[in-house]
Every structure is written in structure tokens, then in C-alpha cells.
Amino acid sequence: MGKSISTTSNTQTTTNSTPATFKVGDSVLCPSVGNGTYTLVQKSKDCLTINIGNVECLYRADGRAYHDDCYALPQLFHDTLANRQAIATLYNGSQSSQRTVIDITEPNDNEVIVMSSFELSDIACDLESAAVVISDIGKLLALIHYEKIKPDIAISMARLTHDTTETWHELLQSQLCSIKKTLAMTRYGKEGK
């Protein structure tokens, strides 16, 4: 069983009980990603990002994961000596000593990719959101087809739909590019050459 740790994310000092807030440029720790120190950058008006290689991890100003409301607790912690010591205790000098691996491979799989549940959750979130957008577009097209929308409104809706599909196309292409870079390191990436 993993070690229990205590951090100071929710309190800045022992006398201050206000929740921690984060801003662009803050040096932070994110034990769910790794035991390094990361710098927050601005992704959008209400979204902060840490970049780890080709992966962007998105957070709110309160330190919780941006896309996932199931995280009730912060994922980020200010880079303080106390927090670094607590996270070092968590990792105990080796990330693998605290890692839970869920193996869904088949017995004949001789090549596997280990990825964080955060990355998988991020991909699933993007796919689910894209599926909702595609469903909405289908409903809009049905309304247009059955002439339930006036022509001038249909034109406006088509323009909005175009912008939405372009945005989601770029986002999914970015995810696909990241996945392809990982697959390029496997035999599947080498077979296509």
C-alpha cells in the first residue's frame, strides 16, 4: 500500500487557511505527472498548462484538472520545500515504487506502451467531446433537411458549425500527432516505412 503524504497545497502557511491559487509563471509540483518542477503557462483565459514533452496538462487556477470534474482535490502544489519533501516521500526516490499498473494486454502482446491514466483520460475527454459535437451537427443537419429552421438562421448555424468543426479538427489532429509519435517508436511505426 502506498505511503500517505501531507502537502501544503490548500494552505499557504499553517496560519492561513485560504485555498491555494495558481497563476502564470508559478513554479509547481504535480505528483500525478512526475516528481519534477514545472512552470505554469497560459492556455486560455481560465486554463493554465504545464508542458511535459509533447503533452499539455491543463489545470484551473485552484489546481484541479481542467477537463475532469471528478478530481475534487488539487493536482498542483506550489513548489515549496515542504511540498517537495512530501512528494519525495511519495516517490521514495523511485516513481515505479508507487506506480499502480493496470495491464489490459493480451498474453501474446510482446510490445506495450505504458501511459499515465491522466493522458488516457485526456484522450477520452477529447473523443467524448468530439462525439457530442458530431451528434449536435447531425441534429442541426436534420433540422435543416426537414426545413425546421429558417434559411437565414440555417446560414448562421452553418457558419458556427464550420468554426466548431475546424477547432475540433485541429484539436483531434494534435492528439493524433502525439499518438503517432508514440507509435513511431513501436514496431507498428516501423512497419509503415
Residue, then its C-alpha position, 0 to 999 in steps of 0.5 A: m500500500g502506498k505511503s500517505i503524504s501531507t502537502t501544503s497545497n490548500t494552505q499557504t502557511t499553517t496560519n492561513s487557511t485560504p485555498a491555494t491559487f495558481k497563476v502564470g509563471d508559478s513554479v509547481l509540483c504535480p505528483s500525478v505527472g512526475n516528481g519534477t518542477y514545472t512552470l505554469v503557462q497560459k492556455s486560455k483565459d481560465c486554463l493554465t498548462i504545464n508542458i511535459g514533452n509533447v503533452e499539455c496538462l491543463y489545470r484551473a487556477d485552484g489546481r484541479a484538472y481542467h477537463d475532469d470534474c471528478y478530481a475534487l482535490p488539487q493536482l498542483f502544489h506550489d513548489t515549496l520545500a515542504n511540498r517537495q519533501a512530501i512528494a519525495t516521500l511519495y516517490n521514495g526516490s523511485q516513481s515505479s515504487q508507487r506506480t499502480v499498473i493496470d495491464i489490459t494486454e493480451p498474453n501474446d502482446n510482446e510490445v506495450i506502451v505504458m501511459s499515465s491514466f491522466e493522458l488516457s483520460d485526456i484522450a477520452c475527454d477529447l473523443e467524448s467531446a468530439a462525439v457530442v459535437i458530431s451528434d449536435i451537427g447531425k441534429l442541426l443537419a436534420l433540422i435543416h433537411y426537414e426545413k425546421i429552421k429558417p434559411d437565414i438562421a440555417i446560414s448562421m448555424a452553418r457558419l458556427t458549425h464550420d468554426t466548431t468543426e475546424t477547432w475540433h479538427e485541429l484539436l483531434q489532429s494534435q492528439l493524433c500527432s502525439i499518438k503517432k509519435t508514440l507509435a513511431m517508436t513501436r514496431y507498428g511505426k516501423e512497419g509503415k516505412 
